[in-house]
């Protein structure tokens, strides 16, 4: 375990590894495509080494929903192309 040490009022960036099994990935993508939003939950425990008291655990969690962006629908009406080439269209 890599410890993050900083003084009071300091801010530290922490990387959180995430693993997804390939077999579950297609289900996840399909599920995301069918929904307008997705639920999430993050649970973690901070271990803090306090003087005299020793290492203490501070659990926390956060949950909510995040909107899933959708591709816009585009329609083109009344378009007529007589010629189409690498340099242009008529």
C-alpha positions in Angstrom: 0.0 0.0 0.0 1.3 3.4 -0.9 0.8 6.0 1.8 -0.1 9.6 0.9 1.3 12.1 3.4 0.5 15.8 3.5 0.1 18.6 5.9 -3.2 20.1 7.0 -5.0 22.1 4.3 -2.9 20.3 1.6 -4.5 18.6 -1.4 -3.4 15.3 -2.9 -4.4 13.5 -6.1 -5.0 9.8 -5.6 -5.2 7.3 -8.5 -7.8 4.6 -8.2 -7.4 1.5 -10.3 -10.5 0.1 -11.9 -10.8 -3.4 -13.4 -13.6 -4.6 -15.7 -13.8 -8.2 -17.0 -14.0 -8.3 -20.8 -17.0 -10.6 -20.7 -18.9 -8.0 -18.6 -17.8 -5.1 -20.9 -20.3 -5.8 -23.7 -23.1 -5.9 -21.2 -22.0 -2.7 -19.7 -21.8 -0.9 -23.1 -25.2 -2.3 -24.1 -26.7 -1.1 -20.8 -25.2 2.3 -21.1 -26.5 2.7 -24.7 -30.1 1.9 -23.6 -30.2 4.4 -20.6 -30.3 8.1 -20.2 -28.4 8.0 -16.9 -26.3 5.5 -14.9 -26.1 4.9 -11.2 -22.8 4.9 -9.5 -21.4 4.2 -6.0 -17.9 4.8 -4.7 -17.0 3.3 -1.3 -13.6 3.8 0.3 -11.8 3.7 3.7 -9.1 6.1 4.6 -6.5 4.8 7.1 -5.1 7.6 9.3 -2.2 7.2 11.6 -3.1 9.4 14.6 -0.6 10.1 17.4 -1.4 8.1 20.6 -4.5 6.5 19.0 -2.7 4.7 16.2 -4.1 3.8 12.8 -7.9 4.5 12.6 -10.2 3.7 9.7 -12.6 6.4 8.3 -15.0 4.9 5.8 -16.9 7.0 3.3 -19.2 6.5 0.4 -20.7 8.6 -2.4 -23.5 7.6 -4.7 -25.7 9.2 -7.4 -26.4 9.2 -11.0 -24.5 10.5 -14.0 -26.2 11.4 -17.4 -25.2 9.4 -20.4 -24.5 11.7 -23.4 -26.4 10.7 -26.6 -25.4 11.3 -30.2 -27.7 13.9 -31.8 -30.1 12.8 -34.5 -29.4 14.6 -37.8 -31.8 14.6 -40.8 -31.1 16.1 -44.1 -34.2 16.7 -46.3 -34.3 17.8 -49.9 -30.7 17.1 -50.8 -30.0 16.1 -54.4 -26.5 15.1 -55.6 -26.0 14.7 -59.3 -22.2 14.2 -59.2 -19.9 13.2 -56.4 -16.1 13.1 -56.7 -12.9 13.6 -54.7 -12.8 17.3 -55.5 -16.5 18.2 -54.9 -20.1 17.5 -55.5 -22.9 19.0 -57.7 
